[in-house]
Amino acid sequence: MFSNITSAPAKQSVGETITILSGRLSSATLLEDRRAAILGLRSFAKEYPASVASGALRSLIGSLSKDGEDVDTVKVVLETLLMLFSPNQDSPEASEEIVLWLADEFTQRQENITLLLDFLETNDFYSRLYSLQLLLAILSARTERAELCIFTAPLGISRLVAVLDDRRDAVRNEALTLLTYLTPSSPDIQKLVAFSNVFGRVFDIIAAEGSLSEGDRIVEDCLILLANLLRLNPSNQSLFREEGYIPQLSKLLESTYQTGKDGEDEVALWALEQRNRNIYALLAVIRLFLVSGAVGTLQNQAAFWQHGVLYHALQLSFSHDAELPIRAEALTTCADIIRGNSKLQETFAQLQVPSVLETSPPPPTNGHTGKAKGIPAVYVIDGLLDLALSVPTTQAFDLRLAACQCIKAYFFNHPEVRLHFLRRAIDGHASGVDETANVLTTLLRPSGESAPIDPYRHWFAAVIAFHLIFESAEAKALAMSVTEGDADSGEEVVTSIQTISAHLISGLARADDDRIAVGYLMLLIAWLFEDMDGVNDFLGEGSNIQALAQEVVRHNSPSPIAQGLCAMLLGVVYEFSTKDSPISRSTLHSVLMSRMGRDKYIDALNKLRSHPFVRNFEVIPQKLDSSSGNLPDVYFDATFVDFFKDNYSRIIRAIDRDPGMEISVVTNGVQKGISRELVDSLRAQLDEKERALQAALVDMASLDGKLGQEQADHRRTKETSAAELARIKNVNEAIQQHHDEDIRKLEAQQRSKDDANQKQLETVRKEAAKATEAIHADHREKQAELQRQLDYVRKAAETEAARIQRRSEADMADLRATISRLEVDLMKANKAKTEELHAAQEEFAAKLSAEQAKAKAAEERYSSLEKKLSEKDGELKKSRTLSEEKEEQRSTTQAELDDLLMVFGDLEEKVERYKKRLVDLGETVSDGEDEDEDEDEDEDDDDDDDDEAEDGDGVD
């Protein structure tokens, strides 16, 4: 009976179930069926993300578009997609490739990202929240492509920023997180977010969350978002400043130190840590406006001063209630605000802060710790010096270092403030007032007891003094004027350089902390570099060189840093020493080579250069490591490290430089340091040149005398030659005159012939023109007559045709019956008229042909006249040829004249020879003949002298 009952169906596998659900989602037409399929897929999404994504991802995304108006369906779809992005870690299909593939599916189609952004405009909680979470997951997987899709989506950034106004904390916080991840690197997105009124929304969230003191992680996220928008973005910084948000920063900063101690014991540790993180983040945001050399930094500094940001940062840094790291960061912020701004540097010293030497302040009044009763106020520079030099605890190192940075920023790139600070230090040292916080007193009169306890006291003093004199000849000279000892009391007067050198050498001998020696060495190296007066002062105590050389070669030295700096100091001293130094340059070189040696010198510098504290200075944190419990590994100042690296090659080669060659240094426009051998060589060359010059002057005077004699002889010769030349010119002019008369006669005859030919030519031309004009006139008259006859015939024909047409129209009504006959008659009449017109046209054509024949005859006549004109032109050319022949005859005559002159010359030579023969034969020659003879000889001599004089002038 029950044999036909079927067995239970086979159990479906997970893959088959997912395939069925995926097919149902893509093919179902009812909303309820699609929603049921999505719910089924959601149950598998955590454990089988690859299977669900490969079969139903596009259907799920399509459902968001198709069923977007159904809130429940959208919620389930978004939940399923989020599960695919974050599957269970122990899932067999979980992998990073799935997340990347899911993100690619969204970012490769712009409409998918736009679809998620559209859900942000709905008021549904889950649609907004899940869309933001999904966008964040896509952004984390494919950052660049997701940024581009959100940026190019219509109102994409604006809709994201608008979600910050949502009163539901979860949605607002998720939007804040998404914007934080969206804005770190793209300047275009940063600008678009900033111009969507995000700054005001962020400050509203901070206020709503309890500001810095009571706010939780959301406040920190808000400050991180501000940092992303403002970092290296001058446009957003300018917008922030111009829209008036600097006072908001000042207000937040003021609240950090006005919070009293009431109830602090009840604050949880995590809340206190979060408050410190919030304050630190705020200070970091402020420092983003103060990047050195960036566009707008000066405007930002002025705005921070105007709205009290600098004042509140100072009060926070000197607040006894704030944590030490926060105070150190606040002081660093103050340094950034005033660095490089001369106006702020000059007014900064007028501010007052609570004294740091008061260790147990009474409870604050109204939260104003800086102004609390019982805590004295001091000027900020004094307070900074107290922090740097008078707070010996190791835990306060970061605060002391920040105070040192603030002091350096106070006189950075401002020579007047630098010299003012140095003079105040010198006056305070000389008067003995407040010796504990005086830089010079700390360096020149160190306390032996404080060195082991607080080595950084001397280090900070040395660093501040290093920056006071660095690359400033005036400051070096001013500091070198400080002396120790009273000469009136019989004490030895010791200069500041010698005093510091003595403390350095004694500290090395006692094996004090390396930080003290490093501070002194940094100061001395910078002081003596390119300062020959300082080098001479240092060499005034000869034992300094031996002690430093001994330290370089010491085998059991615990620190290569001190050895390397000692070698560098010796190299600087030798580099800028002179022949006139207390220890001459040559002597110093021999001492260094014998006591230390070249190899040891170079090895010490190489070890210093390769030491991690120098090589990796930029990447090693210059701060206290509280977990180690030791002193921080801070040995160098950043400016000194740059100085060392820039001049390392020069100093390491200094030991190889010849002792006879001194280095030339220009200080305050005065050149110092020369080579003695070079001076002697130049002086010998100058003497030799002087002797050569005197000899040349003697030769020139002799030549001037000879030149005067030659010029006198030349003048006499020139006068004689001029007289003879005048005579020859007269003879030539007479001959030329007769020749010119002949030429004029020939030219007159030629001109008369040319005039006659021209007149005849003009007559022929006029006759031809008249004949041509007459022919043209006759032609025009006949043509006009023919045209008139033609017009008359045409008018007569037209009149007759019109008359016949009128008659035909008048008789048409009466003669309709006989229309055929009349048409025949009309055709006959028209034929007759046509023949008549044809005959008239033939007659006109015959007349026109006759006239054209006449015109042709006229043209032939005109051609003959043109031919005659050409013949006349040929005759004219013949006349011109004749004129040219006459010119050639004139040239021939001139050549004959030249030949005649040559004959005359030959005759004169023959006469001269004849006279000489007569004289030789004993004949007497008359005086007139002698004079003529002398004149001829003088003439010939003068000609020769003239030629020689011209040749001499050319040579000169």
Phi, psi and omega in degrees: 000322182256017183287337183271000180290129182286155179279168182295143180296152179293145181287131180282147175279166179297317180298317179296320180296316180296321179296317179297315180295322179295317178296320179296322180294323183278338185251345184292143179259337180269141181299321181295323179293318179295320179295320178297319178296320179295319178299320177296318178294324179300324182292340179259351190296322183289322185267331184230063184294323182294317181295315180295317183293318182292330183263334191225006185298311182293326177294322178295316179295321177295327178295327177298324179282319184285318185250030185297336181278347179267112187295318182296318180294317179300319180299315182293320180296314180296321177298317180298317179296321178295324177294325177295324179285337181225071180286173177295143183293330181270010179290139180293341183255003183288131177195160180290332181298327180295317180298317179296320180294318177299316180295322178297321180298326179280317188278341179284347178234113184302325184294336178292316177293319178299323179298318178293322179293330178296327180292343178289343180273350175281161181264000182289135184297309186289324179298316178293311185297310183292327177296318178296318179294322179292318177298322179294321178295318179295318180297323180292326182279314181232083191295306187295315182291325177292320176301317181295318180295316180293322181293321183273349179293143180300120179056030183295310181294318181298320180291325176295315181295325181296335180293340178297342178277355180296133182281349179275121188300320184297315180293313181299316180294323178293321176296321178297318178295317179298317179295325179296319179283341184274337192252007185291328194237343186261112179297326181294316178294322178301315180295317181295320177294318181296322182278006174260023178062043181279330184298314179297321179295320181296316179293329175295320178295318180299317179295319181293332182272002177101019177061201185287325188286323185247354182287153180261209184298335181297322178297317178297320178296322177299317179291326176295319177298317176300318180297319178298322183284334187257345185293118177052037180231087183300327181297313179292324177296318178296318178297316179300316181290317184287332179276002170083034179265354176300317176302330177296318177298318180298320180295317178296318181294324179296324182291344185286329182250357178269355177288122184283180183269001180294125176078008182293330180294336182274351181285133180291155182298320181294325179292321178295319178296321179294323177297318178296322177296321179296316180295318180298319179295322178296316178296324177295321177297317180297320182291339177295335178282353194238031178292127184296129178084357182281160178291130176089001182296317180297319178295321179295319178299315180297320180293320178295322176293316183297320185263011171084011180296318179298316181298313183292326177294322177295316180297322177295318183293334180257010179284134180283346183270341184280154177290152182299316178300323179293318179296320178296317179294324178295320178294322176297323176296318176300318178298319179294327183292322186262346186296126176078002179250104189298322181295316180290325178297323182287330181263348184299321185294346181278348180285155179239149182221161176294146181291139179272350181279351176276108188273337183230078181288149176289167180303142182289158178252123180057027176079359182268088184290325183293336183248015183295146181293132180103345177256112182291149177263139179232161175292150192298323181295318177296318178297320178294320177295321176299317179298314186287324190250341190241011177245097191278357186287143179290327182297337182266017184299314181300321178294318179295319178296320178294322177297320177297319177297322180293320177297318179296322178293333181298319180246019179295125175056031179225089186302323182294315179294322179299312180292324177298315179298317182294320179295320178297321178295319179295317179296318179295323178293319180292323182280338181080011181273135176053061183289338186291328185249026179254127184298312183293320179297319178298323182279320187271334181231063183289149177269124182295336182283327185279341185299310181294328184283315186224079179293337182286348175299311179289326180295314179296320178298318180294321180295317179297315178296324177303314180287335178291323186255354187298122177056032178228104181296323181294318179293323178297315179296321180293318179291327181289343179284348179285131181230162176240138180105147182250112181294327181294331180269006179086008180277153177285133179270121183242134181285165182295324179295317180293324179295312179297321178297320179295317178297322179298310184293320178294323178294321177295322179293323180278355183060044175295173179304138183300333183297325178293312180296320179297319178299312178298318183293319176301317181296312182294320180297313179294327182290315186276346181293122181058029177231094184291328176295319178295321178297317178297321177297317179297320181284354176297338176249099187294336182292342180298319183295315181296319181294319180292318178297322178295323178293325180294321185268000182293130186278329185262026180290129183284345188230117173289343180294311181295321178298315180296320179291324176297318177297320179294320178297319177295320177297319178295318180298315179292321182301323186248017173278164182228176176295332183266006180293158178307321169249111187300160184298318180294319178296317180299319180297317180294323178297314181296318181291326181278320184279325188241313180089151183293318183296316180294323178298311181292322180296319179296319179291321179295320178296321177295318181295325182269000180294139182303326181294338176262312184296319184251031185300320185292335184256349178275126179297126179268069181205174182281136172260099186294339183283338183281328182078005179252176174294148180293154179272060178246111182242331190240157171265146185299320180295322179293322179298316177297319179298317181296315182292326180290325186252009182300312183296322181293317184289324182289336177270354184297325183295337181269358183281140183300134179298335180282350181257111180268150180277132178271126181233133177260115181237119182054039179080002181249127180276131180234141176091114179220170177266122180295317179299322179296322179295315179298318179297317179294324180293319178297319177297323180294319178297318180296317177297323180295317178297317178298324179293318179296318178297320179295323179294320178296314179299323181293322178296319178297316179295326178297319178297314178298321180297320178297317179297315180297320179295322178296315178299321180296320180297316179298313179300321181295321179296314179299316180297324180296320180295315180294323179295324178296319179298314181296323178298321180298314178300317181295321180296321179297312179298318181296326181296313179299319179295320180296323179296318177298318180296319180296320179298312179300319179294323178295316178299317180296320179295321179297317178297318179298321179295318180297314179298321180294318179296318179297319178297319178296320179298315179298316180298318180296317179298316180297320179295319179295316180298317179298317180295320179297316179299314179297322180294314179300318178297318180294320180297315180295320180296321178294321179296315178299320179295323179293316179299317180297318178297322181294313180299317180297317178295319180297318179296316180296321179295316180295318179297318179297321180295317180296320181295321178294320179294321179296317180294327180290325184268358186293322183291325183277339188245033181294326184293328183255035186294329182292315180298315181295327178295321178296316179298319180297318178299318178297316181297318180296321180296319179297315179297321179298318179296321179297315178296321180296320178295319179298319180295321178296320178298318179295322179295321179296316177298319180296321179295321178297317179295319178298324177296317177299318179296323178296320178297321179296320180295322179295321177296321179296323178295319179296322178295322177297323179296316177300321179298320178296322178297318177298321177298323177295320177298321178297319179297322177299321179296319179295322177298320177299321179296320180294324177296321177298322179294321177295323177297321179295318178298322178296318178299320179295321178295320178297321177299317179298319178298322179298320178297321178296322177297317177301319179297317180297320179298318180296321178296318178298317178301320180297315180297320178298316180298318180296321180293323178296318180295317180297328181277359177093009178281154181265136179250132183295160181297319180301320178293321178297317181298316178299322180294316178298319181297321179296317180297317178299322181298315180294318180296320182297320179298318179296318180297320179300317180296318180294320180297318179296321177295320179295319178298320178297322179293316179301000000 
